[in-house]
């Protein structure tokens, strides 16, 4: 037994938002609209869970899809065709540029220009590399560190000499150690 819809649901369906069937109504030819609205009036009396209503909704969705999908596919195909044309044009331009570049390289290799020969001078390359190494060495801070270490080494050498002199003066025959020993032995 098919349940009957409550009056509130029928009121909502009839006064509510447009349904799928309302969207389909504008696709129906004029000579069939009377029959369509007769079927539509019957669907409004059906329960929302009615199987016949579900089948009619599925058929309506299928109609909408078959009406719009081919046009969308054709539009998409046109967009793909445009993109393919642009890609083909860019590919051809890139190929042309690459061929020109290869031609230039071939001409350089077969007869190197004088600038290239001048750049390949070993003495000039060695001079440039030497200067670059010197500048990097100066920027590295190694010379300043070496000067600091030399100053520290000189200060330590001076302190060592002073300490040696002081220790010798304490330990020689006239130094402080011998005076303390003689004072201890006489006392």
ZAZA-479997 format. One record per residue (C-alpha): residue number from 1; x, y, z. Coordinates in Angstrom, 3 decimals, decimal comma. Each point is the difference from the previous one (the first is absolute). Layout:
residues N
{seq:NUM	east:X	north:Y	up:Z}
...
end
This chain:
residues 187
{seq:1	east:0,000	north:0,000	up:0,000}
{seq:2	east:1,341	north:3,394	up:-0,954}
{seq:3	east:-0,023	north:2,524	up:2,821}
{seq:4	east:-1,804	north:3,248	up:-0,731}
{seq:5	east:1,928	north:3,185	up:0,511}
{seq:6	east:-0,971	north:2,290	up:2,803}
{seq:7	east:-1,611	north:3,297	up:-0,906}
{seq:8	east:3,000	north:1,936	up:1,237}
{seq:9	east:2,352	north:-1,818	up:-2,417}
{seq:10	east:-2,381	north:0,557	up:-2,898}
{seq:11	east:-0,168	north:3,692	up:0,924}
{seq:12	east:3,787	north:0,179	up:0,149}
{seq:13	east:0,366	north:-1,712	up:-3,365}
{seq:14	east:-2,611	north:2,151	up:-1,708}
{seq:15	east:1,058	north:3,303	up:1,586}
{seq:16	east:3,687	north:-0,772	up:0,505}
{seq:17	east:3,031	north:0,421	up:-2,149}
{seq:18	east:0,014	north:-1,077	up:-3,649}
{seq:19	east:0,364	north:-3,743	up:-0,402}
{seq:20	east:1,804	north:-2,042	up:-2,612}
{seq:21	east:-3,262	north:-0,233	up:-1,914}
{seq:22	east:-0,277	north:3,793	up:-0,147}
{seq:23	east:3,463	north:0,093	up:-1,585}
{seq:24	east:-1,102	north:-2,615	up:-2,527}
{seq:25	east:-3,165	north:1,967	up:-0,897}
{seq:26	east:1,917	north:2,534	up:-2,093}
{seq:27	east:1,495	north:-2,822	up:-2,100}
{seq:28	east:-3,436	north:-1,447	up:-0,914}
{seq:29	east:-1,303	north:1,024	up:-3,447}
{seq:30	east:-3,174	north:2,122	up:0,070}
{seq:31	east:-2,214	north:-2,675	up:-1,505}
{seq:32	east:0,897	north:-2,441	up:2,823}
{seq:33	east:-0,119	north:2,408	up:2,926}
{seq:34	east:-3,626	north:-0,780	up:0,901}
{seq:35	east:0,759	north:-3,700	up:0,335}
{seq:36	east:3,183	north:0,799	up:1,915}
{seq:37	east:-1,816	north:2,168	up:2,526}
{seq:38	east:-2,642	north:-2,716	up:0,459}
{seq:39	east:2,795	north:-2,461	up:0,954}
{seq:40	east:1,618	north:2,666	up:2,138}
{seq:41	east:-3,255	north:0,601	up:1,870}
{seq:42	east:-0,189	north:-3,719	up:0,741}
{seq:43	east:3,609	north:-0,037	up:1,329}
{seq:44	east:-0,847	north:2,683	up:2,531}
{seq:45	east:-2,476	north:-2,385	up:1,620}
{seq:46	east:2,636	north:-2,718	up:0,400}
{seq:47	east:1,984	north:-0,546	up:3,174}
{seq:48	east:3,654	north:1,177	up:-0,169}
{seq:49	east:1,009	north:-3,649	up:0,553}
{seq:50	east:-2,222	north:-1,383	up:-2,787}
{seq:51	east:1,910	north:-2,249	up:-2,434}
{seq:52	east:-1,799	north:1,371	up:-3,071}
{seq:53	east:0,986	north:3,526	up:1,037}
{seq:54	east:3,626	north:-1,139	up:0,383}
{seq:55	east:-0,043	north:-1,541	up:-3,486}
{seq:56	east:-1,509	north:3,166	up:-1,485}
{seq:57	east:2,668	north:2,122	up:1,741}
{seq:58	east:2,763	north:-2,263	up:-1,342}
{seq:59	east:-1,461	north:0,286	up:-3,506}
{seq:60	east:-0,158	north:3,783	up:0,409}
{seq:61	east:3,672	north:0,156	up:1,037}
{seq:62	east:0,875	north:-2,149	up:-3,003}
{seq:63	east:-1,896	north:2,390	up:-2,299}
{seq:64	east:1,812	north:3,012	up:1,451}
{seq:65	east:3,354	north:-1,743	up:-0,381}
{seq:66	east:-0,636	north:-1,060	up:-3,579}
{seq:67	east:-1,087	north:3,554	up:-0,864}
{seq:68	east:3,014	north:1,806	up:1,504}
{seq:69	east:2,869	north:-2,485	up:-0,101}
{seq:70	east:0,616	north:-0,096	up:-3,795}
{seq:71	east:0,250	north:3,819	up:-0,139}
{seq:72	east:2,368	north:0,041	up:2,968}
{seq:73	east:2,118	north:-2,699	up:-1,645}
{seq:74	east:0,099	north:1,997	up:-3,255}
{seq:75	east:0,958	north:3,177	up:1,880}
{seq:76	east:2,747	north:-1,846	up:1,853}
{seq:77	east:1,259	north:-1,483	up:-3,274}
{seq:78	east:0,245	north:3,511	up:-1,468}
{seq:79	east:2,004	north:1,167	up:3,037}
{seq:80	east:2,319	north:-2,994	up:-0,388}
{seq:81	east:0,378	north:0,761	up:-3,703}
{seq:82	east:0,955	north:3,619	up:0,795}
{seq:83	east:2,513	north:-1,116	up:2,634}
{seq:84	east:1,463	north:-2,550	up:-2,409}
{seq:85	east:0,388	north:2,712	up:-2,661}
{seq:86	east:1,760	north:2,324	up:2,452}
{seq:87	east:2,247	north:-2,846	up:1,156}
{seq:88	east:0,826	north:-0,919	up:-3,603}
{seq:89	east:0,877	north:3,634	up:-0,780}
{seq:90	east:2,234	north:0,292	up:3,076}
{seq:91	east:1,622	north:-3,320	up:-0,822}
{seq:92	east:0,751	north:1,156	up:-3,544}
{seq:93	east:1,462	north:3,293	up:1,257}
{seq:94	east:2,167	north:-1,846	up:2,521}
{seq:95	east:1,194	north:-2,410	up:-2,673}
{seq:96	east:0,904	north:2,942	up:-2,260}
{seq:97	east:1,961	north:1,722	up:2,774}
{seq:98	east:1,834	north:-3,223	up:0,876}
{seq:99	east:0,992	north:-0,534	up:-3,637}
{seq:100	east:1,328	north:3,578	up:-0,222}
{seq:101	east:1,960	north:-0,504	up:3,222}
{seq:102	east:1,497	north:-3,286	up:-1,268}
{seq:103	east:0,962	north:1,756	up:-3,240}
{seq:104	east:1,732	north:2,785	up:1,978}
{seq:105	east:1,880	north:-2,534	up:2,127}
{seq:106	east:1,110	north:-1,893	up:-3,096}
{seq:107	east:1,328	north:3,204	up:-1,562}
{seq:108	east:1,888	north:0,879	up:3,211}
{seq:109	east:1,535	north:-3,440	up:0,236}
{seq:110	east:1,099	north:-0,068	up:-3,630}
{seq:111	east:1,655	north:3,451	up:0,153}
{seq:112	east:0,348	north:1,369	up:3,560}
{seq:113	east:-0,217	north:3,775	up:0,244}
{seq:114	east:3,007	north:1,972	up:1,185}
{seq:115	east:-1,711	north:0,767	up:3,347}
{seq:116	east:-0,251	north:-3,712	up:0,728}
{seq:117	east:3,656	north:-0,512	up:-0,880}
{seq:118	east:0,994	north:2,881	up:2,284}
{seq:119	east:-2,034	north:-1,518	up:2,839}
{seq:120	east:1,854	north:-3,287	up:-0,391}
{seq:121	east:3,465	north:1,593	up:0,635}
{seq:122	east:1,560	north:-2,146	up:2,786}
{seq:123	east:2,079	north:2,878	up:1,452}
{seq:124	east:-3,044	north:2,236	up:0,306}
{seq:125	east:-2,048	north:-2,844	up:1,553}
{seq:126	east:2,803	north:-0,706	up:2,519}
{seq:127	east:0,257	north:3,713	up:0,876}
{seq:128	east:-3,780	north:0,276	up:0,514}
{seq:129	east:-0,098	north:-3,168	up:2,103}
{seq:130	east:2,981	north:1,160	up:2,090}
{seq:131	east:-1,629	north:3,371	up:0,680}
{seq:132	east:-3,302	north:-1,659	up:0,870}
{seq:133	east:1,743	north:-2,379	up:2,419}
{seq:134	east:1,887	north:2,899	up:1,609}
{seq:135	east:-3,220	north:1,987	up:0,494}
{seq:136	east:-1,794	north:-3,009	up:1,466}
{seq:137	east:2,968	north:-0,662	up:2,307}
{seq:138	east:-0,071	north:3,604	up:1,258}
{seq:139	east:-3,795	north:-0,135	up:0,490}
{seq:140	east:0,244	north:-3,285	up:1,890}
{seq:141	east:1,700	north:1,713	up:2,980}
{seq:142	east:2,940	north:-2,424	up:0,060}
{seq:143	east:2,663	north:2,777	up:-0,301}
{seq:144	east:-1,497	north:1,906	up:2,969}
{seq:145	east:-0,134	north:-3,224	up:2,013}
{seq:146	east:3,638	north:-0,714	up:-0,869}
{seq:147	east:1,016	north:3,516	up:1,133}
{seq:148	east:-1,875	north:-0,509	up:3,276}
{seq:149	east:1,706	north:-3,350	up:0,555}
{seq:150	east:3,419	north:1,550	up:-0,736}
{seq:151	east:-0,642	north:2,765	up:2,536}
{seq:152	east:-1,117	north:-2,539	up:2,609}
{seq:153	east:3,063	north:-2,142	up:-0,741}
{seq:154	east:2,332	north:3,011	up:0,367}
{seq:155	east:-1,649	north:0,934	up:3,316}
{seq:156	east:0,354	north:-3,584	up:1,264}
{seq:157	east:3,663	north:-0,137	up:-1,116}
{seq:158	east:0,712	north:3,278	up:1,854}
{seq:159	east:-1,763	north:-1,282	up:3,134}
{seq:160	east:1,969	north:-3,247	up:-0,197}
{seq:161	east:3,319	north:1,894	up:-0,236}
{seq:162	east:-0,944	north:2,183	up:2,971}
{seq:163	east:-0,983	north:-3,074	up:2,015}
{seq:164	east:3,265	north:-1,771	up:-0,900}
{seq:165	east:2,028	north:3,051	up:1,012}
{seq:166	east:-1,861	north:0,300	up:3,298}
{seq:167	east:0,438	north:-3,707	up:0,768}
{seq:168	east:3,705	north:0,141	up:-0,841}
{seq:169	east:0,505	north:2,980	up:2,248}
{seq:170	east:-1,729	north:-1,842	up:2,828}
{seq:171	east:1,963	north:-3,186	up:-0,401}
{seq:172	east:3,593	north:1,189	up:-0,764}
{seq:173	east:2,736	north:0,169	up:2,673}
{seq:174	east:-0,793	north:3,620	up:0,841}
{seq:175	east:-3,741	north:-0,349	up:-0,347}
{seq:176	east:-2,741	north:-0,150	up:2,525}
{seq:177	east:-0,013	north:-3,807	up:0,401}
{seq:178	east:3,690	north:-0,119	up:0,976}
{seq:179	east:-0,482	north:2,892	up:2,440}
{seq:180	east:-2,889	north:-1,847	up:1,677}
{seq:181	east:2,062	north:-3,218	up:0,218}
{seq:182	east:2,969	north:1,790	up:1,549}
{seq:183	east:-2,273	north:1,757	up:2,503}
{seq:184	east:-1,517	north:-3,314	up:0,973}
{seq:185	east:3,356	north:-1,728	up:0,434}
{seq:186	east:1,463	north:2,783	up:2,190}
{seq:187	east:-2,940	north:0,406	up:2,157}
end
